[in-house]
Amino acid sequence: MTRDERDALYWRKNIRMVLALLVLWAIPPFALSIFGVELLDRFRLGGFPLGFWFAQQGSIVLFVVLILVYALYMDRLDRAFRGEGEEES
């Protein structure tokens, strides 16, 4: 595999992960806090309706978790691709 092919594969995997994580970040706030608000508001978390919590705090917490997932994935991907080609200078 040439360096250009390796680079293209690396970026393709990177972009796929970014898109997957963006979808995972977008679905819960919209699905749960907008479309499922009536169901969620039957429950309370810290004195607030659960629908409000998902809209205000849940997406932020989820975003932080997704950042961690992305960092771990990219660390593994970087090590895999660094092992295949030339060492960094």
Secondary structure, DSSP 8 states (H G I E B T S, - for coil): --HHHHHHHHHHHHHHHHHHHHHHHHHHHHIIIIISHHHHTTSEETTEEHHHHIIIIIHHHHHHHHHHHHHHHHHHHHHHHHHHS----
